[in-house]
């Protein structure tokens, strides 16, 4: 999953100083037949202020929204979609990283004039565009995005025949479901239930029996996943949790969630070598290549776009 990387240091204090004023809902731009309203622009200006951006914020907002509309049109054309669950999970992870609950983040965004919906749309576009660029990058670099087995073997020979070693986690996900219309009333109780389960947990074999009788709990076997493939919002907690234990609960759009670490083992095979070496190469040059492709792709879309200013 793509991490949302927006700097909002001291935003809670900043939000208190913002008094949003919105223009009437008139069309500011038309991008390939799709309207961007003045209300959209005002919400983006409020978002830019939270990021402490400077300059002509109105123009910056229009430029960003134009780019995002082009991305959304291209995502639709390429059948790239982002589920509401993925957006909610990223939104909750963003709140957690900024030491807020989901409700606190939503309240702060609403008070600042950004609104939670505007930020979630921003997240959806960022995630979908990341997937689209990644797909194109893989298509232009051998299909999978991973180096070939032969390349990995050559790298190992160069390194004296040493294979990379990685931790492989077997995980279970437990969701204490919280309906939207009861969130304020029962979220605290659900956290207590999650912590009680965490205290009693000993093995993934007994998770379902431990949750039997607890209403609205979903247990999902995630299976085995390498540490390099852990989602950003869970990575730190999973790595800090030993086998036979659970991560601390986090609030998400779905409710309260914990991950059970069923088992951890060291693995060293060709699949691990391909993944580790590929990630090393991306850090040393691949990320820059992907960034350049991102800019190139957007430049192509802008070159063929029809942008009207009513």
C-alpha positions as CSV (number, residue, x, y, z in Angstrom):
1,X,0.0,0.0,0.0
2,X,1.1,3.5,-0.8
3,X,1.9,5.7,2.3
4,X,0.4,9.1,2.4
5,X,3.2,11.6,2.9
6,X,1.8,15.0,3.7
7,X,3.7,17.2,6.1
8,X,1.2,18.6,8.6
9,X,3.4,19.4,11.6
10,X,1.5,21.5,14.2
11,X,-1.6,21.3,12.1
12,X,-3.9,21.1,15.1
13,X,-2.7,24.5,16.3
14,X,-2.7,25.8,12.7
15,X,-6.2,24.6,12.1
16,X,-7.5,26.6,15.0
17,X,-6.3,29.8,13.3
18,X,-7.9,29.1,10.0
19,X,-11.3,30.6,9.3
20,X,-12.3,29.1,5.9
21,X,-14.4,31.1,3.5
22,X,-15.8,29.4,0.5
23,X,-16.8,30.7,-2.9
24,X,-20.1,29.8,-4.3
25,X,-20.0,26.5,-6.3
26,X,-19.2,27.8,-9.7
27,X,-16.9,26.1,-12.3
28,X,-13.3,27.2,-12.1
29,X,-11.8,24.9,-14.6
30,X,-12.9,22.2,-17.1
31,X,-10.3,19.4,-17.7
32,X,-11.2,17.1,-20.6
33,X,-14.9,17.8,-19.9
34,X,-14.7,17.3,-16.2
35,X,-15.4,20.3,-14.0
36,X,-13.4,21.6,-11.1
37,X,-15.4,24.0,-9.0
38,X,-14.3,27.1,-7.0
39,X,-15.4,25.1,-3.9
40,X,-12.8,22.4,-4.8
41,X,-10.2,25.1,-5.2
42,X,-11.0,26.7,-1.8
43,X,-10.7,23.3,-0.1
44,X,-7.3,22.7,-1.7
45,X,-6.1,26.2,-0.7
46,X,-7.1,25.3,2.9
47,X,-5.1,22.1,2.5
48,X,-2.1,23.9,1.2
49,X,-2.2,26.3,4.3
50,X,-2.1,23.3,6.6
51,X,1.1,22.2,4.8
52,X,2.5,25.7,5.4
53,X,2.8,26.2,1.6
54,X,3.5,29.7,0.4
55,X,3.2,31.6,-2.9
56,X,0.1,32.0,-5.1
57,X,-2.0,29.4,-3.3
58,X,-4.9,29.8,-5.7
59,X,-2.8,29.0,-8.7
60,X,-1.0,26.2,-6.9
61,X,-4.4,24.7,-6.0
62,X,-5.7,24.9,-9.5
63,X,-2.5,23.3,-10.9
64,X,-2.7,20.5,-8.4
65,X,-6.4,19.8,-9.0
66,X,-5.8,19.8,-12.7
67,X,-3.0,17.3,-12.4
68,X,-5.2,15.1,-10.1
69,X,-8.1,15.3,-12.5
70,X,-5.9,14.1,-15.3
71,X,-4.6,11.3,-13.1
72,X,-8.2,10.3,-12.2
73,X,-9.2,10.2,-15.9
74,X,-6.2,8.1,-16.8
75,X,-6.8,5.7,-13.8
76,X,-10.3,5.2,-15.1
77,X,-9.1,4.6,-18.6
78,X,-6.6,2.0,-17.4
79,X,-9.1,0.3,-15.0
80,X,-7.1,1.3,-11.9
81,X,-9.4,1.5,-8.9
82,X,-8.8,2.1,-5.1
83,X,-11.3,0.6,-2.7
84,X,-13.0,2.6,0.0
85,X,-11.4,0.1,2.5
86,X,-7.9,0.9,1.2
87,X,-8.5,4.6,1.5
88,X,-10.0,4.2,5.0
89,X,-7.0,2.2,6.1
90,X,-4.5,4.8,4.7
91,X,-6.5,7.6,6.3
92,X,-6.4,5.8,9.7
93,X,-2.7,5.1,9.3
94,X,-2.1,8.8,8.6
95,X,-4.1,9.7,11.8
96,X,-2.1,7.3,13.9
97,X,1.3,8.6,12.6
98,X,0.2,12.1,13.6
99,X,-0.9,10.9,17.0
100,X,-4.6,11.5,16.4
101,X,-7.7,9.3,16.3
102,X,-9.6,9.1,13.0
103,X,-12.4,11.2,14.5
104,X,-9.8,13.9,15.7
105,X,-8.3,14.0,12.2
106,X,-11.7,14.4,10.6
107,X,-12.7,17.2,13.0
108,X,-9.4,19.0,12.4
109,X,-9.8,18.8,8.6
110,X,-13.4,20.0,8.8
111,X,-12.5,22.9,11.1
112,X,-9.6,23.9,8.7
113,X,-12.0,24.0,5.8
114,X,-10.3,21.0,4.0
115,X,-12.9,18.4,4.9
116,X,-12.3,14.7,5.4
117,X,-13.8,13.9,2.0
118,X,-11.4,16.2,0.2
119,X,-8.4,14.6,1.9
120,X,-9.7,11.1,1.2
121,X,-10.1,11.9,-2.5
122,X,-6.5,13.2,-2.4
123,X,-5.4,9.9,-0.8
124,X,-7.4,7.8,-3.4
125,X,-5.7,9.7,-6.3
126,X,-2.2,9.3,-4.7
127,X,-2.7,5.6,-4.2
128,X,-4.2,4.9,-7.6
129,X,-1.6,7.0,-9.5
130,X,1.2,5.2,-7.6
131,X,-0.2,1.9,-8.8
132,X,-0.6,3.1,-12.3
133,X,3.0,4.4,-12.4
134,X,4.3,1.2,-10.9
135,X,2.4,-0.9,-13.5
136,X,4.0,1.2,-16.3
137,X,7.4,1.0,-14.7
138,X,7.1,-2.8,-14.5
139,X,6.0,-3.0,-18.1
140,X,9.0,-0.9,-19.2
141,X,11.4,-2.9,-17.0
142,X,10.7,-6.5,-17.6
143,X,7.1,-7.0,-16.4
144,X,7.4,-8.0,-12.7
145,X,9.4,-5.1,-11.4
146,X,11.8,-7.7,-9.8
147,X,15.2,-8.5,-11.3
148,X,15.4,-11.9,-13.0
149,X,16.6,-15.0,-11.2
150,X,19.7,-15.0,-13.4
151,X,20.5,-11.4,-12.4
152,X,20.0,-12.3,-8.7
153,X,22.3,-15.3,-9.0
154,X,25.0,-13.1,-10.7
155,X,24.6,-10.6,-7.8
156,X,25.1,-13.4,-5.2
157,X,28.2,-14.7,-7.0
158,X,29.5,-11.1,-7.0
159,X,28.8,-11.1,-3.2
160,X,30.8,-14.3,-2.6
161,X,27.9,-16.6,-2.9
162,X,26.0,-15.2,0.1
163,X,22.2,-15.2,-0.2
164,X,20.2,-12.4,1.5
165,X,18.2,-13.5,4.5
166,X,14.8,-12.0,5.5
167,X,12.2,-12.6,8.2
168,X,9.0,-14.1,7.0
169,X,5.9,-13.4,9.1
170,X,2.8,-15.6,9.3
171,X,0.0,-13.2,10.2
172,X,-3.7,-13.1,11.2
173,X,-5.8,-9.9,11.2
174,X,-8.6,-9.4,13.8
175,X,-11.1,-6.6,13.2
176,X,-13.5,-5.5,15.9
177,X,-16.1,-3.9,13.7
178,X,-17.5,-0.5,14.5
179,X,-20.5,0.8,12.4
180,X,-20.2,4.4,11.4
181,X,-23.5,5.3,13.1
182,X,-22.2,3.9,16.5
183,X,-18.6,4.9,16.3
184,X,-18.6,7.5,19.1
185,X,-20.6,5.3,21.4
186,X,-18.7,2.0,21.2
187,X,-15.2,2.7,19.9
188,X,-13.7,2.7,23.4
189,X,-15.5,-0.6,24.3
190,X,-14.1,-2.2,21.2
191,X,-10.6,-1.1,22.1
192,X,-11.0,-2.7,25.5
193,X,-12.2,-5.9,23.9
194,X,-9.1,-5.9,21.5
195,X,-6.8,-5.4,24.4
196,X,-8.5,-8.2,26.4
197,X,-8.0,-10.5,23.4
198,X,-4.4,-9.4,23.1
199,X,-3.7,-10.3,26.8
200,X,-5.2,-13.8,26.4
201,X,-3.7,-14.6,23.0
202,X,-1.1,-17.4,22.8
203,X,-1.5,-18.9,19.4
204,X,-3.2,-18.3,16.0
205,X,-4.7,-21.7,16.4
206,X,-7.0,-20.4,19.1
207,X,-7.9,-17.0,17.8
208,X,-11.3,-18.0,16.5
209,X,-12.2,-19.9,19.7
210,X,-11.1,-16.8,21.8
211,X,-13.3,-14.5,19.7
212,X,-16.3,-16.9,19.8
213,X,-19.2,-15.2,21.5
214,X,-17.8,-11.6,20.8
215,X,-20.1,-9.8,18.5
216,X,-19.0,-8.3,15.2
217,X,-15.4,-9.7,15.1
218,X,-13.7,-10.8,11.9
219,X,-10.6,-13.0,11.9
220,X,-8.7,-13.2,8.6
221,X,-5.7,-15.3,7.8
222,X,-3.2,-13.1,5.9
223,X,-0.7,-15.9,5.4
224,X,3.1,-15.5,5.0
225,X,4.6,-12.2,4.1
226,X,8.2,-11.1,3.9
227,X,9.3,-8.2,6.1
228,X,10.1,-6.1,3.0
229,X,6.5,-6.5,1.9
230,X,4.8,-5.4,5.1
231,X,2.4,-2.4,4.6
232,X,3.8,0.8,6.0
233,X,1.1,1.3,8.6
234,X,1.8,-2.1,10.2
235,X,5.5,-2.5,9.6
236,X,6.9,-1.0,12.8
237,X,4.4,-2.8,15.1
238,X,4.9,-6.2,13.4
239,X,8.7,-6.0,13.6
240,X,8.4,-5.1,17.3
241,X,6.1,-8.1,18.1
242,X,7.4,-11.6,18.8
243,X,5.8,-14.8,17.6
244,X,2.7,-15.8,19.6
245,X,1.8,-12.2,20.4
246,X,-0.4,-9.4,19.0
247,X,0.4,-5.9,17.9
248,X,-1.2,-3.0,19.9
249,X,-4.7,-2.1,18.6
250,X,-5.2,0.7,16.1
251,X,-8.4,2.6,15.1
252,X,-9.3,2.3,11.5
253,X,-12.4,3.1,9.5
254,X,-13.6,-0.5,9.9
255,X,-13.2,-0.4,13.7
256,X,-10.4,-1.5,15.9
257,X,-7.7,-3.8,14.4
258,X,-4.9,-6.0,15.7
259,X,-2.4,-8.3,13.9
260,X,-1.4,-11.6,15.4
261,X,2.1,-12.7,14.7
262,X,1.6,-16.5,14.3
263,X,5.2,-17.4,13.4
264,X,8.5,-15.8,12.3
265,X,11.1,-17.7,10.4
266,X,14.3,-16.8,8.6
267,X,14.2,-17.5,4.8
268,X,16.9,-17.4,2.2
269,X,15.9,-18.5,-1.2
270,X,15.9,-17.1,-4.8
271,X,12.6,-15.3,-4.2
272,X,14.1,-13.4,-1.2
273,X,17.3,-12.7,-3.2
274,X,15.3,-11.2,-6.1
275,X,13.2,-9.0,-3.7
276,X,16.1,-7.8,-1.6
277,X,18.4,-7.0,-4.5
278,X,15.5,-5.3,-6.4
279,X,14.8,-3.1,-3.3
280,X,18.5,-2.2,-3.0
281,X,18.6,-1.2,-6.6
282,X,15.5,0.9,-6.3
283,X,17.0,2.8,-3.3
284,X,20.2,3.5,-5.2
285,X,18.6,4.5,-8.5
286,X,15.2,2.9,-9.2
287,X,13.3,5.4,-7.1
288,X,14.7,8.3,-9.1
289,X,13.8,6.4,-12.3
290,X,10.2,5.9,-11.0
291,X,10.0,9.6,-10.1
292,X,11.2,10.6,-13.5
293,X,8.6,8.3,-15.1
294,X,5.9,9.9,-12.9
295,X,6.8,13.3,-14.2
296,X,7.1,12.1,-17.8
297,X,3.7,10.4,-17.6
298,X,1.9,13.5,-16.2
299,X,3.7,15.7,-18.8
300,X,2.2,13.4,-21.6
301,X,-1.3,13.7,-20.1
302,X,-1.0,17.5,-19.9
303,X,0.3,17.8,-23.5
304,X,-2.9,16.1,-24.8
305,X,-5.3,17.6,-22.3
306,X,-8.1,20.1,-23.0
307,X,-8.1,22.6,-20.2
308,X,-10.7,25.3,-20.3
309,X,-11.1,28.4,-18.1
310,X,-14.8,29.4,-18.2
